[in-house]
C-alpha cells in the first residue's frame, strides 16, 4: 500500500445514485448534471489538481428536490453536507469548494 501525499485543498462528493421508480434519488434531481458542470468548471479554470470531485452513490439524504453533496476540506475531520442542492445553488457550492 502506498499513501497519496499530493492531497487536494478540498474534495467534493456529488451523489448520482439511481433508485427504482417511485423512490427518491439524486439521479432524478440533477446529480449527474451538477457533477458534470462542476468537473467541467474545475478543468476550465485549471484547478482540477487542487480541488477534486467524485461521483458517489447514496449519501443517505434522499429527496425529491435536489442532489446531495459532501465537501471535505484538507485537515478537517468532518465534511460539510448539503441536501436539496439544485442547479441554482451552483455558485454557492463553487464558492464553498474553491473560495472563488
Secondary structure, DSSP 8 states (H G I E B T S, - for coil): -----S--SEEEEEE-----TTS--GGGGTHHHHHHHHHHHHHHHT-TTTEEEEEES--S---SS-EEEEEEETT-SS-EEEEEE-GGGHHHHHHHHH--
